Amino acid sequence: MKHGKKYTDSAKTVDRYKLYDAPEALELAASCAKAKFDETIEAHIRLGVDSRHADQQVRGAVVLPNGTGKKVRVLVFCKEDKFDACKEAGAEYYGGMEYVDKISKEGWMDFDVVIASPDMMGVVGRLGKILGPRGLMPNPKAGTVTPDVGKAVSEAKAGKIEYRLDKTNIIHCPIGKASFGAAKLEENFNTLIDAIVKAKPAAAKGQYLKSIVVASTMGVGIKVNSTKFAG
């Protein structure tokens, strides 16, 4: 695969074989973000678990102290008695069957997070095949199925992110924008890693944090020394 000049120049500043301490890795990732837009910095964490087994699943959510730098559009499935709470918390959309129809019949997807009150999951379940593959299906573990929809909206707006294993046992998560600078990125990064370490399944054996790589949207991957984190 041929890379552009900016990527190639950035790659020269990164030692592909070195395990960087997190602060240095994040500083490098931010400095390698040379695109015309404010690139997202992402963390890619490989875990020593087998996602095929239910007792080795790792999934949850965490509020990043400095947010993600991204405006989050929230859709809430709830009954009318919760509309005021949704509105006050800043949800863009809230309602019931009308949004199920809009998504299933019109292909409408102008939202980033879906929250549902428990009494609406029967309705939301009809959207499983559409929302599931996109990672948007409300889930109690992620705090997106809850009676307190107002709180869930506020957390989503404040920078709550969901983490979950993919089929290759890797978690991919945004931890902020390049413009945040290394200190804020490190705060977010440490918060995410702490949450993942605490979510270690009892069935997980051996080394839990196999590898951690950070990178900007268009930048080169930088390996982080994971031995400093428990797990």
C-alpha positions as CSV (number, residue, x, y, z in Angstrom):
1,M,0.0,0.0,0.0
2,K,1.4,3.4,-1.0
3,H,1.3,6.1,1.6
4,G,1.4,9.9,1.1
5,K,4.4,12.1,1.9
6,K,3.0,13.3,5.2
7,Y,2.5,9.7,6.4
8,T,6.0,8.7,5.2
9,D,7.6,11.8,7.0
10,S,5.7,10.9,10.2
11,A,6.7,7.3,9.9
12,K,10.4,8.3,10.0
13,T,9.9,9.9,13.5
14,V,8.5,6.6,14.9
15,D,10.6,3.6,15.8
16,R,8.4,0.7,14.8
17,Y,10.1,-1.7,17.1
18,K,10.2,0.4,20.2
19,L,7.6,0.2,23.1
20,Y,7.0,3.8,24.0
21,D,5.7,5.0,27.4
22,A,2.2,6.3,27.1
23,P,3.0,10.1,27.4
24,E,5.6,9.9,24.7
25,A,3.5,7.7,22.4
26,L,0.5,10.1,22.7
27,E,2.7,13.2,22.1
28,L,4.1,11.4,18.9
29,A,0.6,10.4,17.8
30,A,-0.6,14.0,18.1
31,S,2.5,15.4,16.3
32,C,2.0,12.9,13.4
33,A,-1.5,14.2,12.8
34,K,-0.8,16.4,9.8
35,A,-4.1,16.3,7.9
36,K,-6.1,19.5,7.2
37,F,-8.7,18.4,9.8
38,D,-8.4,17.8,13.5
39,E,-7.5,14.1,13.5
40,T,-8.9,11.7,16.1
41,I,-6.4,9.8,18.2
42,E,-7.4,6.2,18.6
43,A,-6.2,3.4,20.9
44,H,-6.2,-0.2,19.7
45,I,-5.9,-2.7,22.6
46,R,-5.3,-6.4,22.0
47,L,-6.4,-8.6,24.9
48,G,-5.4,-12.1,25.9
49,V,-9.0,-13.4,25.9
50,D,-11.1,-15.4,23.4
51,S,-14.1,-13.4,22.3
52,R,-15.8,-16.6,21.1
53,H,-16.5,-17.5,24.7
54,A,-19.3,-15.7,26.5
55,D,-17.4,-15.7,29.8
56,Q,-14.4,-13.9,28.2
57,Q,-16.3,-11.0,26.7
58,V,-15.1,-7.6,27.5
59,R,-17.6,-4.8,27.1
60,G,-18.6,-1.6,28.9
61,A,-18.5,2.1,28.8
62,V,-16.5,4.9,30.4
63,V,-16.8,8.7,30.5
64,L,-13.5,10.2,29.2
65,P,-12.6,13.2,31.5
66,N,-11.8,15.4,28.5
67,G,-14.5,14.1,26.2
68,T,-13.8,12.9,22.6
69,G,-13.9,16.3,20.9
70,K,-16.8,15.0,18.8
71,K,-20.3,16.4,18.8
72,V,-22.5,13.4,19.6
73,R,-26.1,13.2,18.3
74,V,-28.3,11.2,20.6
75,L,-31.5,9.3,19.8
76,V,-33.7,8.1,22.8
77,F,-36.4,5.6,22.6
78,C,-38.8,6.4,25.5
79,K,-42.4,7.1,26.4
80,E,-43.8,10.7,26.6
81,D,-43.2,11.0,30.4
82,K,-39.5,11.1,29.8
83,F,-39.5,13.6,26.9
84,D,-38.7,16.6,29.1
85,A,-35.7,14.8,30.7
86,C,-34.4,14.0,27.2
87,K,-34.8,17.6,26.0
88,E,-33.2,19.1,29.1
89,A,-30.2,16.8,28.8
90,G,-29.7,17.8,25.1
91,A,-31.0,14.8,23.1
92,E,-31.5,15.6,19.5
93,Y,-34.3,13.0,19.0
94,Y,-36.7,11.2,21.3
95,G,-39.8,9.2,20.7
96,G,-40.9,5.7,19.9
97,M,-42.4,3.9,16.9
98,E,-42.0,6.8,14.6
99,Y,-38.2,6.5,14.8
100,V,-38.4,2.7,14.3
101,D,-40.2,3.3,11.0
102,K,-37.9,6.1,10.0
103,I,-34.8,3.9,10.5
104,S,-36.3,0.7,9.1
105,K,-38.3,2.2,6.2
106,E,-36.3,5.3,5.2
107,G,-32.8,4.2,6.2
108,W,-32.4,7.2,8.5
109,M,-29.2,7.1,10.5
110,D,-28.5,10.7,11.6
111,F,-27.4,9.8,15.1
112,D,-24.3,8.5,16.9
113,V,-25.7,7.0,20.1
114,V,-29.0,5.2,20.8
115,I,-30.4,5.1,24.3
116,A,-33.6,3.3,25.4
117,S,-35.7,3.0,28.5
118,P,-36.2,-0.7,29.5
119,D,-40.0,-0.6,28.6
120,M,-39.1,0.3,25.0
121,M,-36.7,-2.6,24.3
122,G,-39.5,-4.7,22.7
123,V,-39.9,-1.9,20.1
124,V,-36.1,-1.3,19.7
125,G,-35.5,-5.0,19.3
126,R,-37.0,-4.8,15.8
127,L,-34.0,-2.7,14.8
128,G,-31.5,-5.3,15.9
129,K,-30.3,-6.2,12.4
130,I,-29.8,-2.6,11.5
131,L,-28.3,-1.2,14.8
132,G,-26.4,-4.3,15.9
133,P,-23.8,-4.5,13.1
134,R,-23.1,-0.8,13.5
135,G,-22.5,-1.1,17.3
136,L,-25.5,1.1,18.0
137,M,-27.9,-1.3,19.7
138,P,-28.7,-0.1,23.3
139,N,-27.2,-2.4,25.9
140,P,-27.5,-2.4,29.7
141,K,-23.7,-3.1,30.1
142,A,-22.9,0.1,28.3
143,G,-25.5,2.0,30.3
144,T,-27.6,2.7,27.2
145,V,-30.6,0.8,28.4
146,T,-31.7,2.6,31.6
147,P,-34.7,4.1,33.3
148,D,-32.7,7.3,33.8
149,V,-32.5,8.3,30.2
150,G,-31.7,12.0,31.0
151,K,-28.5,10.9,32.9
152,A,-27.5,8.6,30.0
153,V,-27.9,11.5,27.5
154,S,-25.8,13.8,29.7
155,E,-23.0,11.2,29.9
156,A,-23.1,10.6,26.1
157,K,-22.8,14.3,25.5
158,A,-19.9,14.6,28.1
159,G,-17.8,12.0,26.2
160,K,-18.9,8.6,27.3
161,I,-17.6,5.9,24.9
162,E,-18.4,2.3,24.7
163,Y,-15.6,-0.3,24.4
164,R,-16.1,-3.9,23.2
165,L,-14.0,-6.7,21.7
166,D,-14.1,-7.3,18.0
167,K,-13.7,-10.8,16.5
168,T,-9.9,-10.5,16.6
169,N,-9.9,-9.7,20.4
170,I,-9.0,-6.1,19.9
171,I,-10.8,-3.0,21.3
172,H,-10.7,0.1,19.1
173,C,-11.6,3.4,20.9
174,P,-11.3,7.1,20.2
175,I,-9.5,8.9,23.0
176,G,-9.7,12.5,21.8
177,K,-8.5,14.9,19.1
178,A,-4.9,15.7,18.1
179,S,-5.6,19.3,19.2
180,F,-6.1,18.1,22.8
181,G,-2.4,17.9,23.4
182,A,-0.5,15.0,25.1
183,A,-1.7,15.8,28.7
184,K,-5.4,15.6,28.0
185,L,-5.0,12.6,25.7
186,E,-3.0,10.8,28.5
187,E,-5.8,11.5,31.0
188,N,-8.4,10.0,28.6
189,F,-6.1,7.1,27.7
190,N,-5.4,6.2,31.3
191,T,-9.2,6.3,32.1
192,L,-9.9,3.9,29.2
193,I,-7.1,1.5,30.1
194,D,-8.2,1.5,33.8
195,A,-11.7,0.6,32.8
196,I,-10.6,-2.2,30.5
197,V,-8.3,-3.6,33.2
198,K,-11.1,-3.6,35.8
199,A,-13.4,-5.4,33.2
200,K,-11.0,-8.3,33.0
201,P,-13.0,-11.5,32.9
202,A,-12.4,-14.1,35.7
203,A,-12.0,-16.7,32.9
204,A,-9.1,-14.8,31.3
205,K,-5.8,-16.6,31.8
206,G,-2.2,-15.4,31.2
207,Q,-1.3,-12.0,30.0
208,Y,-4.4,-9.8,29.7
209,L,-3.1,-6.7,27.9
210,K,-1.3,-8.2,24.9
211,S,-0.5,-5.0,23.0
212,I,-1.5,-1.4,22.8
213,V,-1.1,0.8,19.7
214,V,-2.1,4.5,19.4
215,A,-2.5,6.3,16.1
216,S,-4.1,9.4,14.6
217,T,-6.8,8.9,11.9
218,M,-4.3,9.2,9.0
219,G,-1.1,8.6,11.0
220,V,1.3,5.8,11.8
221,G,0.7,3.3,14.6
222,I,2.8,3.8,17.7
223,K,3.4,0.9,20.2
224,V,2.8,1.5,23.8
225,N,4.6,-0.3,26.7
226,S,1.6,-2.1,28.3
227,T,3.6,-3.7,31.1
228,K,3.2,-0.6,33.2
229,F,-0.6,-1.2,33.4
230,A,-2.0,-3.9,35.7
231,G,-3.3,-7.0,33.8
